[in-house]
């Protein structure tokens, strides 16, 4: 699959590396592709990346994502599944940029013809692409309105090493709110454990 | 230990039952103790409950808790460890009453001489008092500024069935924000699983 990843930070690069290892054709999109140096991955402009992609991934800073996507134009994104992994936080990481809302919902509202799926925003870039390196199984969440886009996303999660029984579909895009609000608990756990690399597992009732 | 629990809802009653089973002297506090009917547990007024307690538990509705505690007066709560298990949510459960803040922080700010510990707000009342009935070990979080109050709280968590290695101390009371913000993800998971009874486990790196 041709996957375009907007954003060349830790998350975008880790996902691109993981999906390339699984055999996908990846392209990183940057506002300034000529200034990125050698990332060991193909890099292009944002519009070129969107045009190339069968699936687009938003891995840009959450506070800037909607404006950045608007710069591409709704037409360029119409019908293109968009996997949104961003979370908007204040500069000191103590507050959400979209309290009582979510970036996922705001992107979906801004681009009604683009099926948005929120996922992979509840763990760090290391765990995102190597869930099997954790001490046991853990959970990855999905939120979105479009069943086909969620199926595509689920396949791509499996390709990163997330077995199907680790996926938990929370429902429509409004449930992205829960995934993004977890960021503040993530930061607390990170402080307590002195590491970014962990995840959470949903533990059900015995026998359920 | 003499434990006073403010609030006679599911959470207050479940905690009182659990701690009584562990041998503690529990008293439920209600604004209208004469109107509660038979709860199978001792019930008194709020002020009497606070006066009786060596440890006080706030299990009142999160949106009303600060005003309710203020009605008792700061003097009545001075030096009394207060375990806060509340979360303020909108009536439709889609939004937080204290976005980018927390009830725990607001109680601590309103009662600077009362050591506040936030805990037990990331699971439902069933899992709170029967963590061993889940399919595997899971995590309970603590946040607070006072080490002695956190030790007392940890002992009481152990008495409910939470083994010490399931406790994760997130740090000072500002980390209550993460615990409370989890409420929106809790609601998403609850919808996906069609049950209130589950918890999350923090899964660390293998070998950590």
Interface residues (C-beta under 8 A of the other chain):
Chain A: X94 X95 X96 X99 X100 X122 X133 X134 X135 X136 X137 X138 X139 X141 X143 X168 X169 X170 X171 X174 X175 X177 X178 X179 X181 X182 X183 X184 X185 X186 X187 X188 X189 X191 X192 X193 X195 X197 X198 X199 X200 X201 X202 X203 X204 X205 X206 X207 X208
Chain B: X94 X95 X96 X99 X100 X122 X133 X134 X135 X136 X137 X138 X139 X141 X143 X168 X169 X170 X171 X174 X175 X177 X178 X179 X181 X182 X183 X184 X185 X186 X187 X188 X189 X191 X192 X193 X195 X197 X198 X199 X200 X201 X202 X203 X204 X205 X206 X207 X208
